[in-house]
Amino acid sequence: MSKKRVLIIDDEYEIRSLLGNYIQRMNGYEPSLAKDLGEGIALAKNNNFTHILCDYYLSPKGNGNREDGQTAIDFLQQAKAAGINSNIIIMSGKAEVDMAVEVTKMGAVDYLAKPITYAQLEFALRRAEEREKLYKENVQLKQQVEEKYAFSNIIARSPQMERIFGVVEKVKDYKTTVLVTGESGTGKELVSRALHFNSIRRHAPFVAVNCGGIPENLLESELFGHVKGAFTDAVRSKKGLFEEAQGGTLFLDEIGELPLSLQVKLLRVLQEHEIRPVGDTKTIKVDVRIVAATARDLGELVRKGRFREDLYYRINVLTIVIPPLRERKEDIRLLIDHFIKKYNKVIEPKQVKGVSPEAMQVLLNYKWPGNVRELENIIERALVLTEHETIQLEDLPVNLHSLEIPSQSDSQDEFVPESLSIKKNAKKMESRLISIALAKTKGNKTQAAQLLEISLPALLYKIKEYRLDV
């Protein structure tokens, strides 16, 4: 295993020798020594050092005479110009806060005050490596997120979704407020994230909040923040989500659930581009793009007086309507393949290769009231249950291929309760479901029991109890 190389730049022979000995004693490290800035830069350009320790004050000739000498600032500037990417740690005999702040701004990863002990130096090197590791992981995660929400990676090839991607591509870099609508489970947040991560704002935060998931008395503080003492539990000041999303995108999910009192304040933010934390007298300028989403009909809410008309027109500048899955059946096969691959990695040692023709036909014919979210849940469930290389009909929930759920109008025609007794009505509904199952299986009680997901003895008992004619 190759050793990590550490360059020590110090104009005092005794100090660089001491630090060199420290490095030599550390397992996995190898020291190199330089007596002045010129020698240090030359070594750094021609060698791949993991760390560079540089004294703040350096004599021009490395003889300890620091009149008209150079400083670590000069080294940091030249290192940056030369493209040196080592972890640079600055050392000084003066423990000055201003000096530490200055070198940190210039790109140093740490600042150590002399005299430096073996333990301090070892800790500084380990800490710098941990920071570098976290930074690289963060960069990698950001790249993965951006790749995940690239249009090419969103599982949809239907003409409707392709048109949506075209609209998103056109508007992605504008600050225009976008309203994303569609049934629950259609992928409104996925499209909203794609809008953000394909835009010039992708390196800034994407902050999501469910307007219906936070109590009304807390939502204002959550959105706009508060100052210390603004209310009983405000023991410290807190940034709101608008500030957290500075320079990026704030995703307001289920905006139809936003209380009227906060709708006024949101309208002001959209108009003035500023917020006022709870309890504060000052406003804060914010640069945030708003993307709102809802499964509700905002126009209807406006007519009922539950959503402000002026806010509706302010957020409805550009609307993207996500079609339900039943209207874009071209995407179903793609989504099924995607979810099988996804859950094969999670549900080990399952390696399901696909779906049987019979099961696929059922999945294509189903109306998908829960849309993509429901499809994903059903595929995950099927992978857990199946004992075959392909998902079979029996691995799917019964209601997908057997019992048809009656519509509301059918239910009213066929079953009108005489009373509100749950006990009495439950028995009537149970009797009705047994009759449907027996009719579908042409009287085969074993198959009917499977459809009803009860045991055969239990079915026989209920047939007798309800005096069903079979």
Phi, psi and omega in degrees: 000126182291147181276153175278128185268137182235123177263129179247121179246110180206136184279354178260119185303314184299320184289314181292330177291318179298312180295324177298320177295320177304311183297320181299325181284339182282135181289124175093011182233151179224127184268153167227146187239142175222139186266348179208176186295316181300314179294322180295315179297318180299316178294319182294327179290326188260359181223154180262091180269136174288317181229150172230122175259120185232128176293146182292312180260128182230131174285146185300331183245009178070028182250010179087349178275105191264010176293130182060024180281183180250166183238176178296337177298317178299318180296316181298320179295315181290325179295320179295316180296327182274356179074030180280123187252017180292160171285113184261122179245126182264139179242148177203149176282351179250120179274078183252130182295316181300321179295317180296318179296318182298312183288329178294319177298329181280353176119358177292145181268345181198167181220124182241136177266133177284154358286146184255127179272166178302313183296318179297317182294315180299317180297318181297319180293315180296319181294319178297320179293322179294319177297317180297319179298314180296321179298314180296320178296320179296316178298317180296318179296320178297318178296319180295319179296315180298321179292321181300321184261013171294145182304324183294340182259357176277128188282086179195127179228010179288153179303323180298315181288326177297322177295321178297316179299324178296319178294315180300319179300323182288323189256358191303326186266358178271158180274001183309134177292137183240135175249121179252121181239161180155164180296162178298133177089005182277342179107035181295318180290325178299315179293322179296319177293322177298321177301318181287309189283354172256005184258176177290351179268006189297336180274353176263169186292148165250113185246125182248141176217137176267112185295339179264358185259001181237131179306144184304321183289346179255342188294322180298314178296323180296320182281314190254350182082178177208162176260160179302131178085006181295329175208179191306314185269006182276077183280346176209159178289151182219135175287144175271175183292332176297317178291322179298329182268011184311126180083352184241224185231135173251119182261112180261094181281146181051054182295340177296343179270359182292127180300150181303322182298327180272340176298323178298316183289325177294320178300319179296320179298317181294329182274318188258347182057041177211154179234162174232111178302152180300128178086358181261156178257352183252153176258158181236127178288136179230142175245090186224135173269134180260126170239118182252152179221150177200149173260000184259163178273099183296327178300319178293321177296325176296315180297330179274358179078019182256358176216133185294133181295319181295323177291322179303313180289334181285324180268346183267035179293314178225121182249132174245119182259117179273118182290150177292160185297328181294342179263001178220063185294345177298336183274346188296313180299317179299316181294320179298313178300319180297314183289327176297314178298319181298312186274345170299328180284337185263316184266080181277150001264032182297138173223070181287134185263342182172207184231138178295155181304319181295315180293322179297319180298320177296316181295325179286330183274341183293148185278345177051064177298334178265003174059214187298323180298318179294319179299316180298317180297321182290320178293319177299315180299317182296321179295326178292320187275327190293147175244016183238173178282342176233149178291127182259169181303320182289347178279347181269153177302147185302320186294344180287328188230001183233279184285122176275128179283118183295147177289172183296321181293320177299318182298321182290325181287321188268334186219104176243111184295140177280335179215176179264016180289117178296321183298313181292315184290329178297320179294320179295318179293320179297317179298319181295316181295322178296319179297319179296316181296318180294323178294319181292328181262009179055040175087001179284106187291326180296313179293323179296320178298322178294318179297321182279350180060043174228169180282158179297316177302322179295321179295315180299321179296317183289325176300318179291319182297318182270000178055049181280140181272106181235000000 
